Amino acid sequence: MEVVYFAGGCLWGVQAFIKTLPGVKFTEAGRANGTSHTLEGDYDGYAESV
């Protein structure tokens, strides 16, 4: 099994699409590459990801 991260606009739409692909067993929506571990405050460079 491999782990792959995709970022592409609205994470919920990307997640819904990826769930339809053959061989996909699990998806999780979240954030990648930000400089903090909180959603509070200004944008910190993260990308919404699946």
All heavy atoms as TSV, in Angstrom:
chain	resi	resn	atom	element	x	y	z
A	1	MET	N	N	0.838	-1.166	0.000
A	1	MET	CA	C	0.000	0.000	0.000
A	1	MET	C	C	0.889	1.238	0.000
A	1	MET	O	O	1.923	1.267	0.634
A	1	MET	CB	C	-0.922	0.007	1.222
A	1	MET	CG	C	-1.870	1.173	1.216
A	1	MET	SD	S	-2.995	1.281	2.629
A	1	MET	CE	C	-3.981	-0.170	2.408
A	2	GLU	N	N	0.466	2.272	-0.742
A	2	GLU	CA	C	1.191	3.535	-0.821
A	2	GLU	C	C	0.332	4.650	-0.225
A	2	GLU	O	O	-0.886	4.577	-0.225
A	2	GLU	CB	C	1.495	3.880	-2.276
A	2	GLU	CG	C	2.370	2.867	-2.976
A	2	GLU	CD	C	3.794	2.832	-2.458
A	2	GLU	OE1	O	4.300	3.886	-2.027
A	2	GLU	OE2	O	4.390	1.756	-2.478
A	3	VAL	N	N	0.980	5.683	0.249
A	3	VAL	CA	C	0.295	6.884	0.725
A	3	VAL	C	C	0.588	8.001	-0.258
A	3	VAL	O	O	1.744	8.243	-0.602
A	3	VAL	CB	C	0.773	7.281	2.140
A	3	VAL	CG1	C	0.138	8.584	2.567
A	3	VAL	CG2	C	0.478	6.181	3.136
A	4	VAL	N	N	-0.467	8.667	-0.730
A	4	VAL	CA	C	-0.335	9.742	-1.701
A	4	VAL	C	C	-1.156	10.925	-1.204
A	4	VAL	O	O	-2.255	10.747	-0.696
A	4	VAL	CB	C	-0.864	9.303	-3.084
A	4	VAL	CG1	C	-0.729	10.418	-4.094
A	4	VAL	CG2	C	-0.158	8.054	-3.560
A	5	TYR	N	N	-0.619	12.146	-1.362
A	5	TYR	CA	C	-1.331	13.362	-0.977
A	5	TYR	C	C	-1.666	14.150	-2.232
A	5	TYR	O	O	-0.792	14.373	-3.063
A	5	TYR	CB	C	-0.466	14.241	-0.057
A	5	TYR	CG	C	-0.117	13.562	1.237
A	5	TYR	CD1	C	1.038	12.800	1.351
A	5	TYR	CD2	C	-0.943	13.679	2.342
A	5	TYR	CE1	C	1.367	12.170	2.538
A	5	TYR	CE2	C	-0.632	13.046	3.540
A	5	TYR	CZ	C	0.528	12.298	3.627
A	5	TYR	OH	O	0.848	11.678	4.799
A	6	PHE	N	N	-2.928	14.580	-2.365
A	6	PHE	CA	C	-3.370	15.403	-3.482
A	6	PHE	C	C	-3.937	16.701	-2.938
A	6	PHE	O	O	-4.704	16.689	-1.981
A	6	PHE	CB	C	-4.478	14.710	-4.286
A	6	PHE	CG	C	-4.015	13.500	-5.023
A	6	PHE	CD1	C	-4.215	12.239	-4.496
A	6	PHE	CD2	C	-3.388	13.618	-6.249
A	6	PHE	CE1	C	-3.796	11.114	-5.178
A	6	PHE	CE2	C	-2.966	12.500	-6.935
A	6	PHE	CZ	C	-3.165	11.243	-6.399
A	7	ALA	N	N	-3.580	17.813	-3.547
A	7	ALA	CA	C	-4.165	19.106	-3.209
A	7	ALA	C	C	-4.738	19.687	-4.492
A	7	ALA	O	O	-4.083	19.659	-5.523
A	7	ALA	CB	C	-3.110	20.036	-2.623
A	8	GLY	N	N	-5.962	20.172	-4.422
A	8	GLY	CA	C	-6.571	20.691	-5.639
A	8	GLY	C	C	-7.862	21.441	-5.396
A	8	GLY	O	O	-8.926	20.928	-5.712
A	9	GLY	N	N	-7.785	22.600	-4.823
A	9	GLY	CA	C	-8.996	23.389	-4.587
A	9	GLY	C	C	-9.777	22.860	-3.409
A	9	GLY	O	O	-9.217	22.557	-2.366
A	10	CYS	N	N	-11.066	22.707	-3.594
A	10	CYS	CA	C	-11.944	22.242	-2.517
A	10	CYS	C	C	-11.612	20.801	-2.153
A	10	CYS	O	O	-11.763	19.891	-2.959
A	10	CYS	CB	C	-13.391	22.335	-2.957
A	10	CYS	SG	S	-14.527	21.557	-1.806
A	11	LEU	N	N	-11.127	20.588	-0.942
A	11	LEU	CA	C	-10.702	19.239	-0.563
A	11	LEU	C	C	-11.844	18.246	-0.558
A	11	LEU	O	O	-11.653	17.070	-0.826
A	11	LEU	CB	C	-9.985	19.245	0.790
A	11	LEU	CG	C	-10.785	19.677	2.020
A	11	LEU	CD1	C	-11.245	18.463	2.795
A	11	LEU	CD2	C	-9.912	20.536	2.901
A	12	TRP	N	N	-13.066	18.691	-0.283
A	12	TRP	CA	C	-14.195	17.748	-0.247
A	12	TRP	C	C	-14.517	17.239	-1.646
A	12	TRP	O	O	-14.835	16.066	-1.832
A	12	TRP	CB	C	-15.418	18.412	0.377
A	12	TRP	CG	C	-15.114	18.983	1.725
A	12	TRP	CD1	C	-15.151	20.311	2.065
A	12	TRP	CD2	C	-14.678	18.290	2.902
A	12	TRP	NE1	N	-14.773	20.465	3.374
A	12	TRP	CE2	C	-14.483	19.249	3.914
A	12	TRP	CE3	C	-14.433	16.950	3.188
A	12	TRP	CZ2	C	-14.059	18.910	5.186
A	12	TRP	CZ3	C	-14.003	16.621	4.473
A	12	TRP	CH2	C	-13.835	17.583	5.451
A	13	GLY	N	N	-14.420	18.074	-2.665
A	13	GLY	CA	C	-14.657	17.640	-4.038
A	13	GLY	C	C	-13.586	16.681	-4.514
A	13	GLY	O	O	-13.868	15.673	-5.167
A	14	VAL	N	N	-12.327	16.992	-4.200
A	14	VAL	CA	C	-11.214	16.105	-4.559
A	14	VAL	C	C	-11.387	14.759	-3.862
A	14	VAL	O	O	-11.217	13.702	-4.472
A	14	VAL	CB	C	-9.854	16.747	-4.195
A	14	VAL	CG1	C	-8.717	15.775	-4.426
A	14	VAL	CG2	C	-9.636	18.024	-4.985
A	15	GLN	N	N	-11.755	14.784	-2.599
A	15	GLN	CA	C	-11.951	13.541	-1.850
A	15	GLN	C	C	-13.072	12.702	-2.469
A	15	GLN	O	O	-12.922	11.491	-2.633
A	15	GLN	CB	C	-12.272	13.842	-0.394
A	15	GLN	CG	C	-12.422	12.591	0.449
A	15	GLN	CD	C	-12.726	12.901	1.902
A	15	GLN	OE1	O	-13.390	13.872	2.211
A	15	GLN	NE2	N	-12.228	12.076	2.779
A	16	ALA	N	N	-14.180	13.326	-2.821
A	16	ALA	CA	C	-15.301	12.596	-3.425
A	16	ALA	C	C	-14.873	11.934	-4.727
A	16	ALA	O	O	-15.244	10.787	-5.000
A	16	ALA	CB	C	-16.476	13.540	-3.659
A	17	PHE	N	N	-14.072	12.634	-5.541
A	17	PHE	CA	C	-13.598	12.060	-6.794
A	17	PHE	C	C	-12.640	10.898	-6.546
A	17	PHE	O	O	-12.768	9.830	-7.146
A	17	PHE	CB	C	-12.914	13.119	-7.651
A	17	PHE	CG	C	-12.208	12.539	-8.843
A	17	PHE	CD1	C	-12.932	12.055	-9.912
A	17	PHE	CD2	C	-10.827	12.456	-8.870
A	17	PHE	CE1	C	-12.281	11.494	-11.007
A	17	PHE	CE2	C	-10.179	11.903	-9.960
A	17	PHE	CZ	C	-10.906	11.422	-11.034
A	18	ILE	N	N	-11.682	11.086	-5.661
A	18	ILE	CA	C	-10.670	10.054	-5.413
A	18	ILE	C	C	-11.308	8.777	-4.877
A	18	ILE	O	O	-10.871	7.673	-5.200
A	18	ILE	CB	C	-9.566	10.590	-4.480
A	18	ILE	CG1	C	-8.734	11.629	-5.239
A	18	ILE	CG2	C	-8.670	9.472	-3.963
A	18	ILE	CD1	C	-7.704	12.341	-4.410
A	19	LYS	N	N	-12.360	8.894	-4.089
A	19	LYS	CA	C	-13.052	7.715	-3.560
A	19	LYS	C	C	-13.611	6.824	-4.667
A	19	LYS	O	O	-13.838	5.648	-4.456
A	19	LYS	CB	C	-14.202	8.136	-2.643
A	19	LYS	CG	C	-13.767	8.596	-1.289
A	19	LYS	CD	C	-14.986	8.953	-0.449
A	19	LYS	CE	C	-14.605	9.302	0.956
A	19	LYS	NZ	N	-15.778	9.612	1.794
A	20	THR	N	N	-13.838	7.397	-5.862
A	20	THR	CA	C	-14.406	6.615	-6.966
A	20	THR	C	C	-13.346	5.853	-7.754
A	20	THR	O	O	-13.694	5.033	-8.604
A	20	THR	CB	C	-15.179	7.521	-7.951
A	20	THR	OG1	O	-14.256	8.370	-8.654
A	20	THR	CG2	C	-16.226	8.367	-7.236
A	21	LEU	N	N	-12.063	6.115	-7.520
A	21	LEU	CA	C	-11.001	5.489	-8.307
A	21	LEU	C	C	-10.768	4.038	-7.874
A	21	LEU	O	O	-10.793	3.731	-6.678
A	21	LEU	CB	C	-9.704	6.285	-8.168
A	21	LEU	CG	C	-9.767	7.737	-8.644
A	21	LEU	CD1	C	-8.451	8.441	-8.359
A	21	LEU	CD2	C	-10.111	7.805	-10.117
A	22	PRO	N	N	-10.534	3.154	-8.827
A	22	PRO	CA	C	-10.275	1.759	-8.497
A	22	PRO	C	C	-9.048	1.619	-7.593
A	22	PRO	O	O	-8.033	2.307	-7.799
A	22	PRO	CB	C	-9.997	1.107	-9.856
A	22	PRO	CG	C	-10.576	2.033	-10.874
A	22	PRO	CD	C	-10.495	3.400	-10.274
A	23	GLY	N	N	-9.146	0.777	-6.603
A	23	GLY	CA	C	-8.021	0.493	-5.722
A	23	GLY	C	C	-7.910	1.403	-4.519
A	23	GLY	O	O	-7.126	1.132	-3.610
A	24	VAL	N	N	-8.680	2.482	-4.475
A	24	VAL	CA	C	-8.631	3.392	-3.327
A	24	VAL	C	C	-9.389	2.746	-2.176
A	24	VAL	O	O	-10.557	2.403	-2.294
A	24	VAL	CB	C	-9.228	4.776	-3.668
A	24	VAL	CG1	C	-9.328	5.648	-2.433
A	24	VAL	CG2	C	-8.393	5.445	-4.741
A	25	LYS	N	N	-8.703	2.564	-1.053
A	25	LYS	CA	C	-9.301	1.900	0.100
A	25	LYS	C	C	-9.699	2.874	1.193
A	25	LYS	O	O	-10.564	2.579	2.006
A	25	LYS	CB	C	-8.337	0.862	0.658
A	25	LYS	CG	C	-8.016	-0.229	-0.347
A	25	LYS	CD	C	-7.338	-1.386	0.320
A	25	LYS	CE	C	-6.997	-2.455	-0.675
A	25	LYS	NZ	N	-8.100	-3.265	-1.062
A	26	PHE	N	N	-9.066	4.049	1.259
A	26	PHE	CA	C	-9.315	4.982	2.346
A	26	PHE	C	C	-8.922	6.378	1.897
A	26	PHE	O	O	-7.931	6.545	1.192
A	26	PHE	CB	C	-8.478	4.569	3.569
A	26	PHE	CG	C	-8.555	5.529	4.719
A	26	PHE	CD1	C	-9.645	5.517	5.573
A	26	PHE	CD2	C	-7.547	6.438	4.943
A	26	PHE	CE1	C	-9.718	6.396	6.632
A	26	PHE	CE2	C	-7.602	7.319	6.006
A	26	PHE	CZ	C	-8.698	7.304	6.853
A	27	THR	N	N	-9.697	7.382	2.281
A	27	THR	CA	C	-9.317	8.773	2.054
A	27	THR	C	C	-9.494	9.555	3.345
A	27	THR	O	O	-10.292	9.188	4.206
A	27	THR	CB	C	-10.169	9.456	0.960
A	27	THR	OG1	O	-11.522	9.517	1.391
A	27	THR	CG2	C	-10.068	8.731	-0.368
A	28	GLU	N	N	-8.739	10.618	3.468
A	28	GLU	CA	C	-8.869	11.517	4.613
A	28	GLU	C	C	-8.574	12.927	4.137
A	28	GLU	O	O	-7.580	13.166	3.458
A	28	GLU	CB	C	-7.890	11.122	5.711
A	28	GLU	CG	C	-8.027	11.963	6.962
A	28	GLU	CD	C	-7.119	11.477	8.095
A	28	GLU	OE1	O	-6.419	10.464	7.922
A	28	GLU	OE2	O	-7.125	12.128	9.140
A	29	ALA	N	N	-9.457	13.855	4.463
A	29	ALA	CA	C	-9.280	15.250	4.074
A	29	ALA	C	C	-8.603	16.011	5.209
A	29	ALA	O	O	-8.852	15.750	6.382
A	29	ALA	CB	C	-10.635	15.874	3.750
A	30	GLY	N	N	-7.719	16.942	4.857
A	30	GLY	CA	C	-7.036	17.721	5.879
A	30	GLY	C	C	-6.159	18.796	5.266
A	30	GLY	O	O	-6.392	19.248	4.159
A	31	ARG	N	N	-5.122	19.188	6.005
A	31	ARG	CA	C	-4.203	20.243	5.566
A	31	ARG	C	C	-2.785	19.703	5.508
A	31	ARG	O	O	-2.413	18.845	6.280
A	31	ARG	CB	C	-4.219	21.405	6.554
A	31	ARG	CG	C	-5.544	22.013	6.774
A	31	ARG	CD	C	-5.532	23.032	7.892
A	31	ARG	NE	N	-4.194	23.393	8.292
A	31	ARG	CZ	C	-3.872	24.410	9.045
A	31	ARG	NH1	N	-4.786	25.165	9.527
A	31	ARG	NH2	N	-2.637	24.676	9.356
A	32	ALA	N	N	-1.989	20.232	4.584
A	32	ALA	CA	C	-0.587	19.827	4.461
A	32	ALA	C	C	0.299	21.056	4.343
A	32	ALA	O	O	-0.083	22.057	3.747
A	32	ALA	CB	C	-0.392	18.941	3.231
A	33	ASN	N	N	1.485	20.971	4.916
A	33	ASN	CA	C	2.564	21.948	4.739
A	33	ASN	C	C	2.330	23.326	5.353
A	33	ASN	O	O	2.936	24.282	4.924
A	33	ASN	CB	C	2.908	22.112	3.256
A	33	ASN	CG	C	3.409	20.833	2.656
A	33	ASN	OD1	O	4.038	20.040	3.336
A	33	ASN	ND2	N	3.103	20.608	1.408
A	34	GLY	N	N	1.490	23.432	6.348
A	34	GLY	CA	C	1.344	24.712	7.038
A	34	GLY	C	C	2.462	24.894	8.051
A	34	GLY	O	O	3.232	23.980	8.335
A	35	THR	N	N	2.549	26.095	8.604
A	35	THR	CA	C	3.589	26.365	9.590
A	35	THR	C	C	3.079	26.286	11.017
A	35	THR	O	O	3.849	26.444	11.954
A	35	THR	CB	C	4.191	27.768	9.350
A	35	THR	OG1	O	3.140	28.739	9.424
A	35	THR	CG2	C	4.864	27.851	7.990
A	36	SER	N	N	1.766	26.049	11.193
A	36	SER	CA	C	1.229	25.912	12.543
A	36	SER	C	C	0.344	24.676	12.607
A	36	SER	O	O	0.043	24.057	11.593
A	36	SER	CB	C	0.422	27.148	12.933
A	36	SER	OG	O	-0.774	27.200	12.194
A	37	HIS	N	N	-0.081	24.342	13.809
A	37	HIS	CA	C	-0.941	23.168	14.011
A	37	HIS	C	C	-2.335	23.592	14.454
A	37	HIS	O	O	-3.020	22.853	15.135
A	37	HIS	CB	C	-0.325	22.231	15.045
A	37	HIS	CG	C	0.985	21.662	14.610
A	37	HIS	ND1	N	1.096	20.741	13.605
A	37	HIS	CD2	C	2.244	21.927	15.011
A	37	HIS	CE1	C	2.375	20.437	13.416
A	37	HIS	NE2	N	3.093	21.164	14.256
A	38	THR	N	N	-2.746	24.779	14.051
A	38	THR	CA	C	-4.054	25.291	14.435
A	38	THR	C	C	-4.736	25.933	13.234
A	38	THR	O	O	-4.076	26.352	12.292
A	38	THR	CB	C	-3.935	26.312	15.589
A	38	THR	OG1	O	-5.240	26.777	15.918
A	38	THR	CG2	C	-3.061	27.489	15.219
A	39	LEU	N	N	-6.042	25.987	13.263
A	39	LEU	CA	C	-6.801	26.667	12.208
A	39	LEU	C	C	-7.056	28.123	12.558
A	39	LEU	O	O	-7.615	28.865	11.776
A	39	LEU	CB	C	-8.139	25.957	11.988
A	39	LEU	CG	C	-8.052	24.529	11.458
A	39	LEU	CD1	C	-9.423	23.897	11.417
A	39	LEU	CD2	C	-7.406	24.487	10.098
A	40	GLU	N	N	-6.638	28.539	13.737
A	40	GLU	CA	C	-6.847	29.916	14.175
A	40	GLU	C	C	-5.769	30.825	13.596
A	40	GLU	O	O	-4.648	30.409	13.382
A	40	GLU	CB	C	-6.822	29.984	15.697
A	40	GLU	CG	C	-7.932	29.183	16.353
A	40	GLU	CD	C	-7.850	29.168	17.859
A	40	GLU	OE1	O	-7.127	30.001	18.434
A	40	GLU	OE2	O	-8.504	28.315	18.455
A	41	GLY	N	N	-6.133	32.073	13.351
A	41	GLY	CA	C	-5.162	33.035	12.852
A	41	GLY	C	C	-5.132	33.108	11.338
A	41	GLY	O	O	-5.966	32.536	10.644
A	42	ASP	N	N	-4.144	33.821	10.830
A	42	ASP	CA	C	-4.006	34.048	9.394
A	42	ASP	C	C	-3.560	32.788	8.660
A	42	ASP	O	O	-3.028	31.849	9.253
A	42	ASP	CB	C	-2.975	35.161	9.142
A	42	ASP	CG	C	-3.437	36.498	9.682
A	42	ASP	OD1	O	-4.664	36.716	9.722
A	42	ASP	OD2	O	-2.571	37.311	10.066
A	43	TYR	N	N	-3.757	32.808	7.348
A	43	TYR	CA	C	-3.296	31.720	6.477
A	43	TYR	C	C	-1.795	31.516	6.686
A	43	TYR	O	O	-1.028	32.467	6.700
A	43	TYR	CB	C	-3.585	32.091	5.021
A	43	TYR	CG	C	-3.020	31.135	4.018
A	43	TYR	CD1	C	-3.543	29.859	3.874
A	43	TYR	CD2	C	-1.945	31.507	3.214
A	43	TYR	CE1	C	-3.025	28.979	2.948
A	43	TYR	CE2	C	-1.436	30.632	2.271
A	43	TYR	CZ	C	-1.972	29.370	2.149
A	43	TYR	OH	O	-1.462	28.491	1.232
A	44	ASP	N	N	-1.384	30.265	6.869
A	44	ASP	CA	C	0.024	29.984	7.194
A	44	ASP	C	C	0.743	29.172	6.118
A	44	ASP	O	O	1.781	28.583	6.359
A	44	ASP	CB	C	0.139	29.288	8.542
A	44	ASP	CG	C	-0.448	27.879	8.551
A	44	ASP	OD1	O	-1.034	27.455	7.518
A	44	ASP	OD2	O	-0.329	27.201	9.567
A	45	GLY	N	N	0.200	29.133	4.905
A	45	GLY	CA	C	0.875	28.447	3.810
A	45	GLY	C	C	0.417	27.018	3.563
A	45	GLY	O	O	0.938	26.353	2.684
A	46	TYR	N	N	-0.596	26.563	4.289
A	46	TYR	CA	C	-1.060	25.181	4.112
A	46	TYR	C	C	-1.813	25.017	2.794
A	46	TYR	O	O	-2.276	25.984	2.200
A	46	TYR	CB	C	-1.958	24.754	5.265
A	46	TYR	CG	C	-3.295	25.466	5.304
A	46	TYR	CD1	C	-4.371	24.998	4.561
A	46	TYR	CD2	C	-3.476	26.599	6.073
A	46	TYR	CE1	C	-5.582	25.636	4.586
A	46	TYR	CE2	C	-4.673	27.253	6.093
A	46	TYR	CZ	C	-5.742	26.767	5.348
A	46	TYR	OH	O	-6.945	27.410	5.371
A	47	ALA	N	N	-1.947	23.783	2.353
A	47	ALA	CA	C	-2.793	23.435	1.215
A	47	ALA	C	C	-3.830	22.439	1.696
A	47	ALA	O	O	-3.503	21.508	2.436
A	47	ALA	CB	C	-1.963	22.809	0.093
A	48	GLU	N	N	-5.081	22.645	1.318
A	48	GLU	CA	C	-6.106	21.664	1.614
A	48	GLU	C	C	-5.794	20.422	0.796
A	48	GLU	O	O	-5.544	20.521	-0.401
A	48	GLU	CB	C	-7.487	22.202	1.289
A	48	GLU	CG	C	-7.912	23.339	2.185
A	48	GLU	CD	C	-9.298	23.829	1.885
A	48	GLU	OE1	O	-9.814	23.560	0.778
A	48	GLU	OE2	O	-9.886	24.479	2.759
A	49	SER	N	N	-5.784	19.279	1.442
A	49	SER	CA	C	-5.308	18.053	0.787
A	49	SER	C	C	-6.202	16.863	1.111
A	49	SER	O	O	-6.951	16.873	2.073
A	49	SER	CB	C	-3.881	17.739	1.245
A	49	SER	OG	O	-3.039	18.818	0.965
A	50	VAL	N	N	-6.068	15.837	0.288
A	50	VAL	CA	C	-6.747	14.564	0.527
A	50	VAL	C	C	-5.693	13.494	0.562
A	50	VAL	O	O	-4.793	13.461	-0.247
A	50	VAL	CB	C	-7.775	14.262	-0.575
A	50	VAL	CG1	C	-8.402	12.894	-0.363
A	50	VAL	CG2	C	-8.841	15.344	-0.619
